[in-house]
Protein backbone atom coordinates (compact mmCIF):
# COMPACT_ATOMS: atom_id res chain seq x y z
CA UNK A 1 0.00 0.00 0.00
CA UNK A 2 2.79 2.43 0.93
CA UNK A 3 4.73 1.48 -2.20
CA UNK A 4 1.70 2.01 -4.41
CA UNK A 5 0.70 5.37 -2.91
CA UNK A 6 4.23 6.62 -2.25
CA UNK A 7 4.61 8.91 -5.29
CA UNK A 8 1.22 10.51 -4.70
CA UNK A 9 1.99 11.03 -1.00
CA UNK A 10 5.24 12.80 -1.90
CA UNK A 11 3.45 14.99 -4.44
CA UNK A 12 0.79 16.00 -1.91
CA UNK A 13 3.49 16.57 0.72
CA UNK A 14 5.19 19.03 -1.65
CA UNK A 15 1.96 21.02 -1.87
CA UNK A 16 1.47 21.10 1.90
CA UNK A 17 5.10 22.10 2.48
CA UNK A 18 4.56 25.29 0.46
CA UNK A 19 2.59 27.21 3.15
CA UNK A 20 4.96 25.93 5.85
CA UNK A 21 7.87 27.29 3.85
CA UNK A 22 6.21 30.71 3.47
CA UNK A 23 5.52 30.96 7.20
CA UNK A 24 9.12 30.10 8.04
CA UNK A 25 10.60 32.41 5.41
CA UNK A 26 8.51 35.40 6.45
CA UNK A 27 9.31 34.85 10.12
CA UNK A 28 11.46 37.64 11.50
CA UNK A 29 14.08 35.37 13.00
CA UNK A 30 17.18 33.74 11.59
CA UNK A 31 16.22 30.21 12.63
CA UNK A 32 12.98 30.36 10.66
CA UNK A 33 14.82 31.50 7.54
CA UNK A 34 17.39 28.75 7.90
CA UNK A 35 14.71 26.09 8.34
CA UNK A 36 12.87 27.54 5.33
CA UNK A 37 15.86 26.63 3.16
CA UNK A 38 15.70 23.04 4.41
CA UNK A 39 11.94 22.79 3.89
CA UNK A 40 12.08 24.16 0.35
CA UNK A 41 15.06 22.00 -0.60
CA UNK A 42 13.35 18.85 0.68
CA UNK A 43 10.19 19.79 -1.18
CA UNK A 44 12.20 20.33 -4.37
CA UNK A 45 13.85 16.93 -3.96
CA UNK A 46 10.44 15.23 -3.79
CA UNK A 47 9.80 16.57 -7.30
CA UNK A 48 12.51 14.20 -8.54
CA UNK A 49 11.81 11.34 -6.17
CA UNK A 50 8.06 10.99 -6.80
CA UNK A 51 8.57 10.91 -10.57
CA UNK A 52 11.40 8.39 -10.30
CA UNK A 53 9.38 6.25 -7.89
CA UNK A 54 6.31 6.24 -10.14
CA UNK A 55 8.30 5.32 -13.25
CA UNK A 56 10.51 2.76 -11.50
CA UNK A 57 7.57 0.82 -10.09
CA UNK A 58 5.14 1.54 -12.94
CA UNK A 59 2.85 3.59 -10.71
CA UNK A 60 2.22 6.43 -13.15
CA UNK A 61 -1.46 7.41 -12.98
CA UNK A 62 -3.54 10.18 -14.61
CA UNK A 63 -4.02 11.76 -11.17
CA UNK A 64 -0.29 11.73 -10.52
CA UNK A 65 0.48 13.13 -13.97
CA UNK A 66 -1.88 16.03 -13.24
CA UNK A 67 -0.92 16.71 -9.61
CA UNK A 68 2.86 16.53 -10.02
CA UNK A 69 3.28 19.71 -12.12
CA UNK A 70 0.52 21.39 -10.10
CA UNK A 71 2.46 20.74 -6.89
CA UNK A 72 5.55 22.26 -8.52
CA UNK A 73 3.60 25.39 -9.42
CA UNK A 74 2.18 25.75 -5.90
CA UNK A 75 5.65 25.47 -4.36
CA UNK A 76 7.38 27.81 -6.82
CA UNK A 77 4.67 30.47 -6.75
CA UNK A 78 4.51 30.38 -2.96
CA UNK A 79 8.24 31.14 -2.84
CA UNK A 80 8.04 33.88 -5.45
CA UNK A 81 5.14 35.63 -3.75
CA UNK A 82 7.06 35.45 -0.47
CA UNK A 83 10.09 37.04 -2.18
CA UNK A 84 7.83 39.75 -3.58
CA UNK A 85 6.43 40.49 -0.12
CA UNK A 86 9.99 40.91 1.09
CA UNK A 87 10.65 43.20 -1.90
CA UNK A 88 13.38 40.95 -3.23
CA UNK A 89 11.83 40.61 -6.70
CA UNK A 90 9.19 42.75 -8.49
CA UNK A 91 5.58 41.64 -8.21
CA UNK A 92 4.99 42.11 -11.95
CA UNK A 93 7.57 39.42 -12.69
CA UNK A 94 5.80 37.02 -10.36
CA UNK A 95 2.51 37.78 -12.12
CA UNK A 96 4.07 36.78 -15.45
CA UNK A 97 4.82 33.34 -14.02
CA UNK A 98 1.31 33.18 -12.53
CA UNK A 99 -0.32 34.07 -15.85
CA UNK A 100 1.58 31.36 -17.71
CA UNK A 101 0.81 28.73 -15.10
CA UNK A 102 -2.88 29.63 -14.89
CA UNK A 103 -3.18 29.42 -18.69
CA UNK A 104 -1.36 26.11 -18.95
CA UNK A 105 -3.13 24.54 -15.97
CA UNK A 106 -6.53 25.72 -17.20
CA UNK A 107 -5.98 24.29 -20.68
CA UNK A 108 -4.62 21.09 -19.19
CA UNK A 109 -7.68 20.65 -16.95
CA UNK A 110 -10.03 21.34 -19.85
CA UNK A 111 -8.18 18.89 -22.10
CA UNK A 112 -8.22 16.16 -19.48
CA UNK A 113 -11.93 16.72 -18.84
CA UNK A 114 -12.31 15.75 -22.53
CA UNK A 115 -10.16 12.63 -22.07
CA UNK A 116 -7.01 14.17 -23.54
CA UNK A 117 -4.05 13.49 -21.22
CA UNK A 118 -1.22 15.97 -21.75
CA UNK A 119 2.14 14.92 -20.33
CA UNK A 120 4.55 17.53 -18.98
CA UNK A 121 7.23 18.26 -21.57
CA UNK A 122 10.97 18.01 -20.97
CA UNK A 123 11.36 21.77 -21.43
CA UNK A 124 8.75 22.37 -18.71
CA UNK A 125 10.73 20.14 -16.35
CA UNK A 126 13.87 22.14 -17.14
CA UNK A 127 11.92 25.34 -16.45
CA UNK A 128 10.86 24.02 -13.04
CA UNK A 129 14.44 23.00 -12.25
CA UNK A 130 15.72 26.50 -13.12
CA UNK A 131 12.98 28.15 -11.06
CA UNK A 132 13.77 26.02 -8.01
CA UNK A 133 17.50 26.56 -8.41
CA UNK A 134 16.96 30.33 -8.51
CA UNK A 135 14.76 30.15 -5.42
CA UNK A 136 17.32 28.14 -3.47
CA UNK A 137 19.98 30.67 -4.54
CA UNK A 138 17.90 33.55 -3.16
CA UNK A 139 17.14 31.63 0.03
CA UNK A 140 20.79 30.80 0.61
CA UNK A 141 21.92 34.38 0.18
CA UNK A 142 19.04 35.63 2.30
CA UNK A 143 20.33 33.46 5.13
CA UNK A 144 23.46 35.61 5.23
CA UNK A 145 21.43 38.02 7.30
CA UNK A 146 22.35 35.91 10.31
CA UNK A 147 26.04 36.54 9.62
CA UNK A 148 25.90 40.17 8.55
CA UNK A 149 22.65 41.80 9.71
CA UNK A 150 24.05 45.28 9.05
CA UNK A 151 24.22 44.58 5.30
CA UNK A 152 21.14 45.64 3.34
CA UNK A 153 19.01 42.91 1.69
CA UNK A 154 19.80 44.12 -1.83
CA UNK A 155 23.53 44.16 -1.16
CA UNK A 156 23.44 40.80 0.56
CA UNK A 157 21.30 39.05 -2.05
CA UNK A 158 23.01 40.55 -5.04
CA UNK A 159 26.45 39.82 -3.60
CA UNK A 160 27.65 43.29 -4.53
CA UNK A 161 25.69 43.69 -7.76
CA UNK A 162 22.19 45.16 -7.29
CA UNK A 163 21.06 43.83 -10.69
CA UNK A 164 21.79 40.14 -10.07
CA UNK A 165 18.34 39.32 -8.69
CA UNK A 166 16.59 41.33 -11.38
CA UNK A 167 18.50 39.64 -14.19
CA UNK A 168 18.09 36.23 -12.58
CA UNK A 169 14.33 36.65 -12.28
CA UNK A 170 14.21 38.08 -15.81
CA UNK A 171 15.82 34.87 -17.09
CA UNK A 172 13.28 32.83 -15.15
CA UNK A 173 10.44 34.84 -16.71
CA UNK A 174 11.81 34.40 -20.24
CA UNK A 175 12.17 30.64 -19.82
CA UNK A 176 8.69 30.48 -18.32
CA UNK A 177 7.17 32.36 -21.26
CA UNK A 178 9.09 30.25 -23.78
CA UNK A 179 7.93 26.95 -22.29
CA UNK A 180 4.36 28.23 -22.18
CA UNK A 181 4.48 29.13 -25.86
CA UNK A 182 6.07 25.79 -26.71
CA UNK A 183 3.34 24.03 -24.72
CA UNK A 184 0.65 25.72 -26.81
CA UNK A 185 2.43 25.00 -30.10
CA UNK A 186 3.16 21.34 -29.28
CA UNK A 187 -0.45 20.71 -28.29
CA UNK A 188 -2.16 22.94 -30.86
CA UNK A 189 -3.80 19.96 -32.57
CA UNK A 190 -5.36 18.75 -29.32
CA UNK A 191 -6.49 22.23 -28.29
CA UNK A 192 -7.95 22.80 -31.73
CA UNK A 193 -10.11 19.71 -31.32
CA UNK A 194 -11.39 20.56 -27.85
CA UNK A 195 -14.16 23.02 -28.77
CA UNK A 196 -15.63 20.53 -31.23
CA UNK A 197 -15.26 17.65 -28.75
CA UNK A 198 -16.71 19.54 -25.80
CA UNK A 199 -19.62 21.43 -27.33
Helices and strands as residue ranges (DSSP letters): H 2-26, H 30-56, H 62-85, H 91-113, H 122-142, G 143-146, H 153-158, H 164-186, H 188-198
